[in-house]
Amino acid sequence: MAERLQVHGYVREIDPETRRVTAVVTTGRLARDGAIIEPDGWRLDNYARNPVVLWAHDTSSLPIARTVETRQTPDGLIQVHEFADTEFASRVFSLVERGFVNATSARWIPGRTEWREMADEEGRRRKVLVFTEGHELLEVSYVPIPADPGAVVVRADGSPADLAAMFPGEPCAPEPAAEYSVERLRSIADAIRKLSGRGAHV
């Protein structure tokens, strides 16, 4: 079975009257770790059967909310969470409403992946790991950590994920530019001249 992963999202809109919060669970943008999760590749059928929302991935406690709407958009996976009226859920909602909690965290199982060459925000070409389809959403939580719109992929326990090792194929980081000394450039030029029949040195 594939290893469970975790990705961070952020709160986008709050409706105090209905106790509903709209959250961007994941984005479709290139993350700092060189990964992209295709928004239309999510498998949501199993999650839809029991769309609970937890606090800090605590599966031993009652849920604090339920997902009443899920949208797969080009910008990412968007959900609307309706908070329960229990004491603890109300406390969490109050923290979300007042801006003390503004991050979500989703746990999921990766499906199909592929490596693509793409340009990052600085225009550099790099190898990027793309989660293309079949990523199964397991659970969504609100978490007491800073929101990360970059949606960095980590292991389910929160530790860093070595994507290149977990999904072999291509390096995740951009390849460094080649560095040549003056002597190396002279030897290359000398070889070219010899091949052209001139035989001269630079």
C-alpha positions as CSV (number, residue, x, y, z in Angstrom):
1,M,0.0,0.0,0.0
2,A,1.3,3.5,-0.9
3,E,2.5,5.7,1.9
4,R,0.1,8.2,3.2
5,L,1.0,11.8,2.6
6,Q,-0.1,15.1,4.0
7,V,-0.6,18.6,2.4
8,H,-1.4,21.9,4.0
9,G,-4.2,24.3,2.8
10,Y,-5.7,27.5,4.1
11,V,-8.9,29.2,5.1
12,R,-10.4,31.5,2.4
13,E,-13.8,32.5,3.6
14,I,-15.9,32.4,6.8
15,D,-19.7,32.7,7.3
16,P,-20.4,33.2,11.0
17,E,-24.2,32.9,10.6
18,T,-24.1,29.4,9.1
19,R,-20.9,28.4,10.8
20,R,-19.4,27.4,7.5
21,V,-15.8,27.9,6.4
22,T,-14.5,27.7,2.8
23,A,-11.0,26.3,2.7
24,V,-8.5,25.6,-0.1
25,V,-7.5,22.1,0.8
26,T,-4.8,21.9,-1.9
27,T,-3.7,24.1,-4.7
28,G,-2.7,23.2,-8.3
29,R,0.4,25.4,-8.1
30,L,4.0,24.3,-8.0
31,A,5.1,23.8,-4.4
32,R,8.5,24.7,-3.0
33,D,9.4,21.0,-2.9
34,G,8.9,20.7,-6.6
35,A,5.5,18.9,-6.6
36,I,2.1,19.6,-8.2
37,I,-1.1,17.9,-7.3
38,E,-3.6,18.0,-10.2
39,P,-6.9,19.2,-8.7
40,D,-9.0,17.1,-11.1
41,G,-7.2,13.9,-10.2
42,W,-8.6,13.5,-6.7
43,R,-10.6,10.4,-5.8
44,L,-13.4,11.5,-3.5
45,D,-15.9,8.6,-3.5
46,N,-14.7,7.0,-0.2
47,Y,-14.3,10.3,1.6
48,A,-17.8,11.4,0.5
49,R,-19.3,8.5,2.4
50,N,-18.1,9.9,5.7
51,P,-16.9,13.5,5.1
52,V,-15.9,14.4,8.6
53,V,-13.4,17.2,9.5
54,L,-11.1,16.7,12.5
55,W,-8.9,18.7,14.8
56,A,-5.2,18.1,14.2
57,H,-5.8,14.6,12.7
58,D,-7.1,13.3,16.1
59,T,-9.1,10.2,15.0
60,S,-9.9,9.3,18.6
61,S,-12.1,12.4,19.2
62,L,-15.4,13.5,17.7
63,P,-15.3,15.5,14.5
64,I,-15.5,19.2,14.7
65,A,-17.2,19.7,11.3
66,R,-18.5,18.0,8.2
67,T,-17.8,18.7,4.5
68,V,-21.0,19.9,2.8
69,E,-19.5,20.9,-0.5
70,T,-16.3,19.9,-2.5
71,R,-15.3,21.6,-5.7
72,Q,-12.4,20.5,-8.0
73,T,-11.3,23.7,-9.7
74,P,-8.2,24.7,-11.7
75,D,-7.1,26.6,-8.6
76,G,-7.3,23.6,-6.4
77,L,-9.5,21.4,-4.2
78,I,-12.0,23.7,-2.5
79,Q,-14.2,22.5,0.4
80,V,-17.0,24.1,2.5
81,H,-17.0,22.9,6.1
82,E,-20.0,23.2,8.4
83,F,-19.0,23.3,12.1
84,A,-20.8,21.3,14.7
85,D,-22.4,23.0,17.8
86,T,-20.4,21.0,20.4
87,E,-18.4,23.0,22.9
88,F,-15.0,22.0,21.4
89,A,-16.1,22.6,17.8
90,S,-17.4,26.0,18.8
91,R,-14.1,26.9,20.3
92,V,-12.2,25.9,17.2
93,F,-14.7,27.8,15.0
94,S,-14.1,30.9,17.2
95,L,-10.4,30.6,16.7
96,V,-10.9,30.2,12.9
97,E,-13.3,33.2,12.8
98,R,-10.8,35.4,14.8
99,G,-7.8,34.4,12.7
100,F,-6.0,32.3,15.3
101,V,-6.3,29.2,13.3
102,N,-6.1,29.5,9.5
103,A,-4.6,26.3,8.2
104,T,-6.0,23.0,7.1
105,S,-4.2,19.7,6.5
106,A,-5.3,16.8,4.3
107,R,-4.1,13.3,4.5
108,W,-4.2,11.3,1.3
109,I,-2.8,8.3,-0.6
110,P,-1.0,9.1,-3.9
111,G,-2.0,7.6,-7.2
112,R,-0.4,8.0,-10.6
113,T,2.6,10.2,-10.8
114,E,5.0,11.5,-13.5
115,W,8.0,13.7,-13.8
116,R,7.7,16.8,-16.1
117,E,10.1,19.5,-17.0
118,M,8.6,22.9,-16.2
119,A,9.6,26.5,-15.4
120,D,9.4,27.6,-11.8
121,E,8.4,31.2,-10.7
122,E,11.9,32.4,-11.4
123,G,11.8,31.0,-15.0
124,R,14.3,28.2,-14.3
125,R,13.6,24.8,-15.9
126,R,13.4,22.0,-13.4
127,K,12.1,18.5,-13.0
128,V,8.7,18.5,-11.3
129,L,6.8,15.6,-9.7
130,V,3.2,15.7,-10.8
131,F,0.5,13.7,-9.0
132,T,-1.7,13.2,-12.0
133,E,-4.7,11.1,-11.0
134,G,-6.1,8.7,-8.5
135,H,-4.9,10.5,-5.3
136,E,-7.4,9.4,-2.7
137,L,-8.5,11.9,0.0
138,L,-8.6,10.3,3.4
139,E,-9.3,13.0,5.9
140,V,-9.2,16.8,6.4
141,S,-8.3,18.6,9.6
142,Y,-7.8,22.1,11.0
143,V,-4.4,22.5,12.4
144,P,-2.6,25.0,14.7
145,I,0.2,25.8,12.3
146,P,0.8,28.7,9.8
147,A,-1.1,28.4,6.5
148,D,1.0,27.3,3.6
149,P,-0.5,28.3,0.3
150,G,2.5,26.6,-1.4
151,A,1.0,23.2,-0.3
152,V,4.2,21.5,0.6
153,V,3.9,17.7,0.6
154,V,5.0,16.0,3.8
155,R,4.6,12.5,5.3
156,A,1.5,11.7,7.3
157,D,3.4,12.3,10.5
158,G,4.4,15.8,9.4
159,S,8.1,14.9,8.7
160,P,9.6,16.0,5.3
161,A,9.0,13.7,2.3
162,D,11.9,12.9,0.0
163,L,9.9,12.9,-3.2
164,A,12.8,11.9,-5.4
165,A,13.4,8.8,-3.2
166,M,9.7,7.9,-2.8
167,F,9.0,8.3,-6.6
168,P,12.2,7.4,-8.4
169,G,12.6,8.7,-11.9
170,E,14.1,12.2,-12.1
171,P,15.7,14.6,-9.6
172,C,13.3,17.0,-8.0
173,A,15.8,19.9,-7.7
174,P,16.9,21.9,-10.7
175,E,20.3,20.8,-12.1
176,P,23.1,23.3,-11.4
177,A,24.7,25.1,-14.3
178,A,27.9,23.7,-15.5
179,E,31.1,25.5,-14.4
180,Y,34.2,25.4,-16.6
181,S,37.6,26.8,-15.9
182,V,39.6,28.8,-18.4
183,E,41.9,25.8,-18.9
184,R,38.9,23.6,-19.6
185,L,37.5,26.0,-22.2
186,R,40.9,26.2,-23.9
187,S,41.1,22.5,-24.1
188,I,37.6,22.3,-25.6
189,A,38.5,25.0,-28.1
190,D,41.8,23.1,-28.9
191,A,39.9,19.9,-29.6
192,I,37.5,21.7,-31.9
193,R,40.3,23.3,-33.9
194,K,42.1,19.9,-34.2
195,L,38.8,18.3,-35.5
196,S,38.5,21.1,-38.0
197,G,42.1,20.5,-39.3
198,R,43.7,23.7,-38.0
199,G,45.6,22.2,-35.2
200,A,46.2,25.6,-33.5
201,H,46.0,26.3,-29.8
202,V,44.1,29.2,-28.2
